[in-house]
């Protein structure tokens, strides 16, 4: 079930797509938006953080929140969300862990795990078909957390759960590149195919390629990726 913040982010996303809040315009005040959406300001701030990572809005201190839909994020000013790490550090952190748990998932996948991954893939593709980036990025997060669970390693699954918010934030950043929103789903399919084939090295390589491509979409380049 989507969180309150995600439901609010979807509602604001729809109003942006429908032209109620055109590109360049300022969103109403947080007090007004919170009242309109019947949510707390804390949930609203989380929703705005989600939209900012997706490239739909930009917060400007002391000025407000402005619609930037369709414009890729400036790599030099990537939002940090709630993370203490920079976006580049987040991708480097993920590059150390995720190929490893993906390789383990390929060795240990069972029928139930296959069904879970296929359901997540379908959900992400359906969200992308209607340009619902909020839900597409949520399915994206579910995919990566699911792989950690399917690794069968309790330590890796715990680390993934502990860093859920940070991983989720880093997953949203590549969606700010309008020309590449389908690429994560296509890359997920290659990872799934390798896992279903039980090919651990190929699954690990596919995840590493996915993380590297995602970082590039977000404007991040690093020798560690």
Secondary structure as UniProt FT lines:
FT   HELIX           4..17
FT   TURN            18..21
FT   TURN            23..24
FT   HELIX           30..37
FT   HELIX           41..53
FT   TURN            54..55
FT   STRAND          57..60
FT   TURN            61..63
FT   STRAND          64..67
FT   TURN            69..70
FT   HELIX           75..77
FT   TURN            81..82
FT   HELIX           87..108
FT   HELIX           111..129
FT   TURN            130..131
FT   HELIX           133..150
FT   TURN            151..152
FT   HELIX           154..162
FT   HELIX           164..173
FT   HELIX           174..176
FT   HELIX           178..180
FT   TURN            181..182
FT   HELIX           183..196
FT   TURN            197..198
FT   HELIX           200..217
FT   TURN            218..219
FT   TURN            223..224
//
